Amino acid sequence: MKGQGKMVLNSRLKWVGLVGLVLSAFSLFIHFLLARFTEDGVIEYQSSITVFSWRPIFESANFPRTSPMYRRLWGPIRHLESLHPDANPRGNYAVTDPSSQTNGFIFVRIRGGFHEIRNSICDVVAVSRLLNATLVIPEIQSTTSSKGISSDFKSFAYLYNEDQFMAALAKDVNIVKTLPKNLKWARRKKEIPSFKVPYSASPYYYLNQVLSVLKKHSVVELVVPEGGCLQAILPPELEHNEELQRLRCRVAFHALQFRQEVQELATKVLFRLRAPGRPFIAYDPGMTRDALAHHGCAELFQDVHTELIQHKRSWMIKRGIVEGKLRVNSAKQRLSGSCPLMPEEVGILLRAHGYSWDTIIYVSGGEVFGGQRTLIPLHAMFENVVDRTSLTTPWELNRLYGHEANIITSSPRTPPPIEKEMKHEAWKTSGPRPRPLPPPPARPKSYNIEGWWGWVAESDNEPESTVMELRTNAHKLLWEAIDYVIGLEADVFISGFDRDGNGRPNFASLVMGHRLYQSAALKTYRPDRKEVSKLLEEIHDHLYHANHTWLKSVRKHMRKRLLDGLIEASTKSKPLSFLSHPVPECSCLRYDSNETSFHASSPSPQSQVQAALRVVHRCPAWMDSDLILRSKDKDNEEDLDEDDSTSSGLFFRRSGENHESGGGDSNNKEEAQLDDLEELEGGER
């Protein structure tokens, strides 16, 4: 009995030990699993604790909104207050029946950046309406899964809201998410006819060449490589040409809404910008490598940045994108207005115009070539210069990107070890000592060219983009989507450049076009770069100590360009991109009876601007119900060139330390100076 009991006890101990070993092994396995797959989550949790870095600094806690200075810098443009958005169909516009028969399906693949994608989507919707075709949700090439982005999103849904897009255009075009199974299989076998659409193709290109193929095969594939596949200004003899233009407006300004995560983060950034209770300026530098290369502005930079721009220009010349020499005098290009305004120059303009050093400036754009170094002068002139990285946390951005595979090793790369060759016999027989040591062996080539710029010194050909670079390009679309919302809602918008790497309207042009449609009276500065270069050359030797005459010239130019720049865009930007200037097709006029009778007797500057923009359509009656009558103060308001002492001296200078006590006195003194100057100069506009 004792032997049997002892055996039972030993067997139980063995089972207990075995279970313990199994549990230990299972625990180790779980720990390794968690360490492998939750590294990103831990990083996100740690980064979520970090508060965004911006801490606003203001000269005074009080910000008067009733002074003439405020109305001049931040107030609406009175001549454009009667201009309102109206993209609804007019006249006989046939509503699309979802159950009706169409000529077939149009499948679209779009390449390019943010502004090119947005232009192309609006164009393909108009083309689908023109051909009476069913549009498949377009595929954005830079947001496919092969680019290293999260698999949580499909191509179009990475940037835009698919359901909103389809619902908003339900009465205009039949839209489906995917091709039918039989056509999808034919596309995989490459049996679908494909067209590589040229830039700004005529509508007759589609009616004469694409429509017949569409009817025959019931499906066509359009490849849009350059952004914009339909003429910006449609031929006047084309039937319903204005309705197609208004359809473009409905697509761009109503149907194309960003996906929920992008919209929520953009709203958070906008809330954080407005939290101090101050208006802000959105500034888009427009300094991309492609744009600088296309316009020959390499010499505005130094060192490796110049070489990178020249490499890109050489590539453009070989492919026929640019006609001209590789070496271009960038100084002449700048004086002719062909190069972007540098951030320092924009800062000088804003300070000279009267914006104080504590003005909030939001720098937008997915790429600022030259990095933060080019923004240092702007930071020196304005204390509150921010961008999306200052107003968001890494955790918020990672949530925006979705779950992405980790393709970067956490440990930095180290150079490969250098093998030492020990030549003992040669050392013993090589002559008297002491002898100089042999030179160290050259570092391996792969180590020398590390970095995003390293290939410049090694090759004339730019290497293929890595998966990480492709992923970053996709992220830029999301960054620019956030910046687009901020630029649209900004109190003031100013652009340093309005052309892209192909010489066409860029991201800033789309923002300005949307602002013109949605809220035309908001201040949008379009500086004449040629004139600004001349003004800056006048004070080149004393750049930060401008006299009063020069300040008046700058203010007159800035005020004049609010309207002249808008009229100029109708002749220079609109023929290349309809969305950059959607007037008069998508706008209407709204004014009261008193103003109408006044205009009939004597044309006012406001009526002259409306005539220049060719807006004649009267707004619908329902829009007149909430008409806000202008106050007498606004009727008598004059745009003044006041003597702002804070701008005439050093732009870096700040006021005294006692801001709270001296704020009211300085404001009263400033308003008194404004009144005196108005009487002397007669309130020149």
PyMOL commands that set and color helices and strands:
alter all, ss='L'
color gray80, all
select helices_A, chain A and resi 2-37+39-49+68-74+78-80+114-131+141-143+145-147+156-158+162-168+181-188+203-217+241-255+260-274+289-294+298-300+303-318+330-335+343-353+371-381+388-391+394-401+424-428+445-448+454-457+467-489+507-518+529-538+540-542+548-572+578-580+593-601+605-613+621-624+632-635+645-648+659-681
alter helices_A, ss='H'
color red, helices_A
select strands_A, chain A and resi 83-85+105-110+134-136+139-140+175-176+194-196+219-224+280-284+360-363+384-386+492-495+523-525+587-589
alter strands_A, ss='S'
color yellow, strands_A
deselect
rebuild
show_as cartoon
